[in-house]
Amino acid sequence: MNDDTPKLAADLWHLHEAEETVNAIRHGRVDAFVVEEPEGHRVYTLETADLPYSVLVETMQQGAAMLDGDGQIIYCNAGLAAMVGQSRESLIGVPLKVLTGDQLAFQKLLQEAVLRASAGELLLLHKDGTQIPANFEFRLLSRDKSTIGVLISDLTAQKQQADIVARLQQVQDEERRRLARELHDSVGQLLACIAMNIDRVKGESDNLSPEVADMVVQNRSMVNEITNQIRTISHLLHPPLLDEMGLPLALRWYVDGFKERSKIQATVEVPENFERLRPEIEIAIFRVVQECLVNVHRHSGSPSCSVILVRDSDGLQLQVKDRGHGIPKEKSLYLMGSGGVGLRGMRERIRQLGGTLEIDSSENGTTITIKLPIQSGKSASPDGGAASQEDVA
């Protein structure tokens, strides 16, 4: 037998063991971590070993660290070191809170992690002074509660995308308002002139043949129909009632029109003496109702729906409910995540105003709930537009 055979066999065994370890990490079958320390190797086991946990690995893009009971870093991966622009060695022993923009908020999340998993958004400080928006997730790692793991995700790209979406919505609103004005002032006036000319010809119907006189009457009827449709489209693009009379009347007008167009029994409930809100909140609520009702019409199969607006000392709550067949599970996961264009736009509108959007769906129907902090507005002249042309259908 070759003298190298035992060594080769040992190497193959270590290779197999390494592959098994990598597969365990990939598939979340890790319940402990071994960290090399000056006094030797130390094993950190999870508080609940049956829960898969594989976040503290070297190859992940997020920052990851292990903290002692005082919040000092006892381990960090290359991702965290890169995020803060420092070497891994220099971070060992450093309180992680000094690398955040809000040490009190960090300490609160750290204390909560001793009782349960906690998470929150904080600013991570780069060595050059740059502040990085990041999501911090804390979880207890050791049974004696002396070690806490933290996963840090850079939210810069997500925030930039949100800002782009918000700007696109603003531009879209401005353009819809301009189009609504153009339809009213230009197309509407031209149709009015055509109607007057037809009426003038109609007044001379005695000089026309019966067939031509009948065509004049038909033309006048068509002009009236076009005028009504142009007015409806213009008001859907930017409802004048929202500027002039406020959110409650604008919602009632829209829901009544939706009921007539869709044949769905829709109701709206708004408290009496509902005060004016800031323009951006009024237009946001109106747009959300539009998007929700369009989705009810297209997807729910519901014979009825309701719009309920409630205001109290805690803020504003909007609920749009239907009695349709609900959202399929596979689509629900997508909606809860990034969502479609319409839902993403709704979420971003509400998020920009400091609010939340929740979806609750079952085979008995779907409820979308919006919660917003509010302040009264003395007057409102929303700068935003309205539903797309497809909403008119």
C-alpha positions as CSV (number, residue, x, y, z in Angstrom):
1,M,0.0,0.0,0.0
2,N,1.3,3.5,-0.8
3,D,2.4,5.5,2.2
4,D,0.2,8.4,1.1
5,T,-3.0,6.3,1.2
6,P,-3.8,7.0,4.9
7,K,-3.2,10.7,4.4
8,L,-5.3,10.8,1.2
9,A,-8.1,8.9,3.0
10,A,-8.0,11.5,5.9
11,D,-8.1,14.4,3.5
12,L,-11.1,12.9,1.7
13,W,-12.9,12.5,5.0
14,H,-12.2,16.1,6.0
15,L,-13.4,17.2,2.6
16,H,-16.6,15.2,3.0
17,E,-17.1,16.7,6.5
18,A,-16.6,20.2,5.2
19,E,-19.1,19.6,2.4
20,E,-21.6,18.3,5.0
21,T,-21.1,21.4,7.1
22,V,-21.6,23.7,4.1
23,N,-24.8,21.9,3.2
24,A,-26.0,22.2,6.8
25,I,-25.5,25.9,6.7
26,R,-27.1,26.3,3.3
27,H,-30.2,24.5,4.4
28,G,-30.5,26.1,7.9
29,R,-29.6,23.0,9.9
30,V,-27.2,24.9,12.2
31,D,-27.9,25.1,15.9
32,A,-24.5,26.2,17.1
33,F,-21.4,28.3,16.1
34,V,-17.8,27.8,17.0
35,V,-15.8,31.0,17.4
36,E,-12.0,31.0,17.7
37,E,-11.0,33.2,20.7
38,P,-7.6,33.8,22.3
39,E,-8.2,31.3,25.0
40,G,-9.4,28.7,22.5
41,H,-12.6,27.6,20.6
42,R,-15.9,28.5,22.1
43,V,-19.2,26.9,21.1
44,Y,-22.3,29.1,21.0
45,T,-25.6,27.2,20.9
46,L,-29.0,28.5,20.1
47,E,-31.6,29.1,22.7
48,T,-33.9,26.8,20.8
49,A,-31.8,24.3,18.8
50,D,-34.9,23.1,16.8
51,L,-35.1,26.5,15.1
52,P,-33.0,26.7,11.9
53,Y,-30.4,29.4,12.2
54,S,-27.7,30.1,9.6
55,V,-27.3,33.8,9.5
56,L,-23.8,34.2,11.0
57,V,-21.8,32.9,8.0
58,E,-19.0,34.5,6.2
59,T,-20.4,34.6,2.7
60,M,-23.6,36.5,3.3
61,Q,-23.9,40.0,2.0
62,Q,-25.6,41.4,5.1
63,G,-23.7,42.4,8.1
64,A,-23.7,39.9,11.0
65,A,-22.3,40.0,14.5
66,M,-22.4,38.3,17.8
67,L,-22.7,40.5,20.9
68,D,-22.0,39.8,24.6
69,G,-24.4,40.8,27.3
70,D,-23.1,44.4,27.2
71,G,-23.6,44.7,23.5
72,Q,-19.9,44.5,22.6
73,I,-18.9,42.8,19.4
74,I,-17.3,39.4,20.0
75,Y,-17.6,38.3,16.3
76,C,-18.5,40.0,13.1
77,N,-18.4,38.9,9.5
78,A,-16.8,40.6,6.5
79,G,-20.1,42.0,5.4
80,L,-20.4,44.2,8.6
81,A,-16.8,45.3,8.4
82,A,-17.3,46.4,4.8
83,M,-20.5,48.3,5.7
84,V,-18.8,50.4,8.3
85,G,-15.5,50.7,6.5
86,Q,-13.4,49.1,9.2
87,S,-11.4,45.9,9.7
88,R,-13.0,43.0,11.5
89,E,-10.1,43.0,14.0
90,S,-10.7,46.6,15.0
91,L,-14.4,45.9,15.6
92,I,-13.9,43.2,18.2
93,G,-14.7,44.5,21.6
94,V,-16.4,47.6,20.3
95,P,-20.0,48.3,21.5
96,L,-22.1,48.0,18.4
97,K,-24.3,50.9,19.6
98,V,-21.5,53.4,18.9
99,L,-21.8,52.5,15.2
100,T,-25.5,53.5,15.1
101,G,-27.1,56.9,14.9
102,D,-29.5,56.3,17.7
103,Q,-27.9,54.6,20.7
104,L,-31.1,54.7,22.8
105,A,-33.1,53.0,20.1
106,F,-30.4,50.4,19.7
107,Q,-30.2,49.7,23.4
108,K,-34.0,49.2,23.5
109,L,-33.9,46.6,20.7
110,L,-31.0,44.9,22.4
111,Q,-32.9,44.6,25.7
112,E,-36.0,43.3,23.9
113,A,-33.9,40.6,22.3
114,V,-33.3,39.0,25.7
115,L,-37.0,38.3,25.9
116,R,-37.9,37.8,22.2
117,A,-36.6,38.4,18.7
118,S,-36.6,42.1,17.9
119,A,-36.0,44.3,14.8
120,G,-36.0,47.9,13.8
121,E,-34.6,50.5,11.4
122,L,-31.5,52.4,12.6
123,L,-28.7,54.4,10.9
124,L,-25.4,52.6,10.7
125,L,-22.4,54.9,10.8
126,H,-19.6,54.4,8.2
127,K,-16.0,55.3,9.1
128,D,-16.1,58.3,6.7
129,G,-19.2,59.7,8.4
130,T,-21.8,58.4,6.0
131,Q,-25.1,57.3,7.5
132,I,-26.5,54.1,6.1
133,P,-30.2,53.3,6.6
134,A,-30.3,49.7,7.9
135,N,-32.6,47.1,9.4
136,F,-31.3,45.5,12.6
137,E,-32.6,42.1,13.6
138,F,-31.7,40.7,17.0
139,R,-32.0,37.1,18.3
140,L,-30.8,35.4,21.4
141,L,-28.1,32.8,20.7
142,S,-27.1,31.2,24.0
143,R,-29.2,29.5,26.6
144,D,-27.6,31.5,29.4
145,K,-28.7,34.7,27.5
146,S,-25.2,36.0,27.4
147,T,-24.9,36.1,23.6
148,I,-27.1,37.9,21.1
149,G,-26.9,37.6,17.3
150,V,-27.6,40.6,15.1
151,L,-28.3,40.7,11.3
152,I,-27.9,44.1,9.6
153,S,-29.3,44.7,6.1
154,D,-28.5,47.8,4.1
155,L,-31.7,49.6,3.1
156,T,-30.0,52.2,0.9
157,A,-31.3,50.8,-2.4
158,Q,-34.7,50.2,-0.9
159,K,-34.9,53.8,0.3
160,Q,-33.8,55.1,-3.1
161,Q,-36.4,53.0,-4.9
162,A,-39.0,54.3,-2.5
163,D,-38.0,57.9,-3.2
164,I,-38.2,57.3,-6.9
165,V,-41.7,55.8,-6.6
166,A,-42.8,58.8,-4.5
167,R,-41.4,61.2,-7.1
168,L,-43.1,59.3,-9.9
169,Q,-46.4,59.5,-8.1
170,Q,-46.0,63.2,-7.7
171,V,-45.2,63.7,-11.4
172,Q,-48.1,61.4,-12.3
173,D,-50.5,63.4,-10.1
174,E,-49.3,66.7,-11.5
175,E,-49.8,65.4,-15.1
176,R,-53.2,64.0,-14.4
177,R,-54.3,67.3,-12.9
178,R,-53.0,69.1,-16.0
179,L,-54.8,66.7,-18.3
180,A,-58.0,67.1,-16.3
181,R,-57.7,70.9,-16.7
182,E,-57.0,70.6,-20.5
183,L,-60.0,68.3,-21.0
184,H,-62.2,70.8,-19.3
185,D,-60.9,74.0,-20.7
186,S,-60.0,73.0,-24.2
187,V,-61.9,69.9,-25.3
188,G,-64.9,70.9,-23.2
189,Q,-65.1,74.4,-24.7
190,L,-64.7,73.0,-28.2
191,L,-67.6,70.6,-27.6
192,A,-69.7,73.4,-26.3
193,C,-69.1,75.4,-29.5
194,I,-70.0,72.4,-31.6
195,A,-73.2,72.0,-29.7
196,M,-74.1,75.7,-30.2
197,N,-73.5,75.3,-34.0
198,I,-75.6,72.2,-34.1
199,D,-78.4,74.0,-32.3
200,R,-78.2,76.8,-34.9
201,V,-78.5,74.3,-37.7
202,K,-81.3,72.6,-35.8
203,G,-83.1,75.9,-35.8
204,E,-83.1,75.9,-39.6
205,S,-84.5,72.3,-39.7
206,D,-87.5,73.5,-41.8
207,N,-85.1,74.1,-44.7
208,L,-83.6,70.7,-44.4
209,S,-84.8,67.4,-45.6
210,P,-86.3,65.0,-43.0
211,E,-83.3,62.7,-43.3
212,V,-80.7,65.5,-42.8
213,A,-82.8,67.0,-39.9
214,D,-82.8,63.7,-38.2
215,M,-79.0,63.5,-38.6
216,V,-78.7,66.9,-36.9
217,V,-80.7,65.6,-33.9
218,Q,-78.4,62.5,-33.7
219,N,-75.3,64.6,-33.9
220,R,-76.5,66.8,-31.0
221,S,-77.2,63.7,-28.9
222,M,-73.7,62.3,-29.6
223,V,-72.1,65.6,-28.6
224,N,-74.0,65.5,-25.3
225,E,-72.8,61.9,-24.7
226,I,-69.2,62.9,-25.5
227,T,-69.4,65.9,-23.2
228,N,-70.6,63.7,-20.4
229,Q,-67.9,61.2,-20.9
230,I,-65.2,63.9,-21.1
231,R,-66.5,65.4,-17.9
232,T,-66.4,62.0,-16.2
233,I,-62.8,61.3,-17.3
234,S,-61.7,64.8,-16.3
235,H,-63.2,64.4,-12.8
236,L,-61.7,60.9,-12.4
237,L,-58.3,62.3,-13.3
238,H,-58.7,65.0,-10.7
239,P,-62.0,65.4,-8.9
240,P,-62.9,69.1,-8.4
241,L,-64.9,68.2,-5.3
242,L,-61.8,67.1,-3.6
243,D,-60.4,70.7,-3.8
244,E,-63.6,72.5,-3.3
245,M,-65.6,70.4,-0.8
246,G,-63.2,67.9,0.8
247,L,-62.7,64.2,1.1
248,P,-66.1,63.0,2.2
249,L,-68.1,64.4,-0.7
250,A,-65.4,63.4,-3.2
251,L,-65.5,59.8,-1.9
252,R,-69.3,59.7,-2.0
253,W,-69.2,61.0,-5.6
254,Y,-66.7,58.4,-6.6
255,V,-68.3,55.5,-4.9
256,D,-71.7,56.4,-6.4
257,G,-70.2,56.5,-9.9
258,F,-68.3,53.3,-9.3
259,K,-71.6,51.6,-8.2
260,E,-73.3,52.8,-11.4
261,R,-70.5,51.7,-13.7
262,S,-69.6,48.4,-12.1
263,K,-73.1,47.3,-10.9
264,I,-71.4,46.4,-7.5
265,Q,-73.3,47.5,-4.5
266,A,-70.8,49.8,-2.9
267,T,-71.3,51.9,0.3
268,V,-69.3,54.6,2.0
269,E,-69.3,55.6,5.6
270,V,-67.7,58.9,6.7
271,P,-68.3,60.6,10.1
272,E,-70.3,63.8,10.1
273,N,-68.5,67.0,10.5
274,F,-65.3,65.5,9.1
275,E,-62.7,68.2,9.1
276,R,-60.4,69.0,6.2
277,L,-57.1,67.2,6.1
278,R,-53.7,68.2,4.7
279,P,-54.0,68.1,0.9
280,E,-51.5,65.3,0.5
281,I,-53.5,63.1,2.9
282,E,-56.8,63.8,1.2
283,I,-55.4,62.9,-2.3
284,A,-53.6,59.8,-0.9
285,I,-56.9,58.5,0.7
286,F,-58.8,59.2,-2.5
287,R,-56.3,57.4,-4.7
288,V,-56.2,54.4,-2.4
289,V,-60.0,54.1,-2.5
290,Q,-59.8,54.3,-6.3
291,E,-57.2,51.6,-6.5
292,C,-59.0,49.3,-4.1
293,L,-62.3,49.6,-5.8
294,V,-60.8,49.0,-9.2
295,N,-59.2,45.8,-7.8
296,V,-62.6,44.7,-6.3
297,H,-64.2,45.1,-9.7
298,R,-61.5,43.3,-11.6
299,H,-60.5,40.5,-9.3
300,S,-62.7,39.8,-6.3
301,G,-66.0,38.6,-7.9
302,S,-67.7,40.3,-4.9
303,P,-71.3,41.5,-5.3
304,S,-70.7,44.3,-2.8
305,C,-68.1,46.3,-1.0
306,S,-67.8,49.0,1.6
307,V,-65.5,52.0,2.3
308,I,-65.3,53.0,5.9
309,L,-63.4,56.1,7.1
310,V,-62.9,56.6,10.9
311,R,-61.1,59.4,12.6
312,D,-60.1,59.6,16.3
313,S,-57.4,61.0,18.5
314,D,-55.0,58.3,17.3
315,G,-55.3,59.2,13.7
316,L,-57.2,58.1,10.6
317,Q,-58.2,54.6,9.6
318,L,-59.6,53.6,6.2
319,Q,-61.0,50.1,5.5
320,V,-62.1,48.8,2.2
321,K,-63.9,45.5,2.5
322,D,-65.4,43.1,-0.1
323,R,-67.2,39.7,0.1
324,G,-65.3,38.1,-2.8
325,H,-63.4,34.9,-3.1
326,G,-60.2,36.3,-1.5
327,I,-56.7,36.4,-2.7
328,P,-55.0,33.0,-3.6
329,K,-52.2,32.0,-1.2
330,E,-49.5,32.2,-3.9
331,K,-50.6,35.7,-4.9
332,S,-51.0,36.7,-1.3
333,L,-47.3,36.1,-0.6
334,Y,-46.4,38.2,-3.6
335,L,-48.7,41.0,-2.5
336,M,-47.3,40.9,1.1
337,G,-43.9,41.3,-0.4
338,S,-43.2,43.7,-3.2
339,G,-46.7,43.6,-4.6
340,G,-47.9,44.7,-8.0
341,V,-47.5,48.2,-9.4
342,G,-50.9,49.5,-8.0
343,L,-50.3,48.0,-4.5
344,R,-46.7,49.1,-4.4
345,G,-47.9,52.6,-5.2
346,M,-50.5,52.5,-2.5
347,R,-48.0,51.3,0.1
348,E,-45.5,54.0,-0.8
349,R,-48.0,56.7,-0.7
350,I,-49.0,55.7,2.8
351,R,-45.5,55.0,4.0
352,Q,-44.4,58.5,2.9
353,L,-47.1,59.9,5.1
354,G,-46.0,57.8,8.1
355,G,-48.8,55.3,7.9
356,T,-49.3,51.6,7.4
357,L,-51.2,49.3,4.9
358,E,-52.4,45.8,5.9
359,I,-54.1,43.2,3.8
360,D,-56.4,40.5,5.4
361,S,-57.8,38.0,2.9
362,S,-59.7,34.7,3.2
363,E,-62.3,32.8,1.2
364,N,-64.9,35.1,2.7
365,G,-63.4,38.3,1.3
366,T,-60.6,40.8,1.5
367,T,-60.1,43.8,3.8
368,I,-57.5,46.5,3.2
369,T,-56.8,48.7,6.2
370,I,-54.9,52.0,6.1
371,K,-53.8,53.8,9.3
372,L,-52.4,57.3,9.2
373,P,-51.3,59.9,11.7
374,I,-53.2,63.1,10.8
375,Q,-53.3,66.9,11.3
376,S,-56.2,69.1,10.3
377,G,-55.8,71.3,7.3
378,K,-57.5,74.7,7.1
379,S,-57.8,74.3,3.4
380,A,-57.0,71.7,0.8
381,S,-55.9,72.0,-2.7
382,P,-54.3,68.6,-3.5
383,D,-51.5,68.8,-6.0
384,G,-52.1,65.3,-7.2
385,G,-54.0,63.6,-9.8
386,A,-56.2,60.5,-10.1
387,A,-56.9,57.2,-11.5
388,S,-55.6,56.0,-14.8
389,Q,-57.8,55.8,-17.8
390,E,-58.4,52.1,-17.1
391,D,-60.1,53.1,-13.8
392,V,-62.9,54.8,-15.8
393,A,-64.1,51.5,-17.0
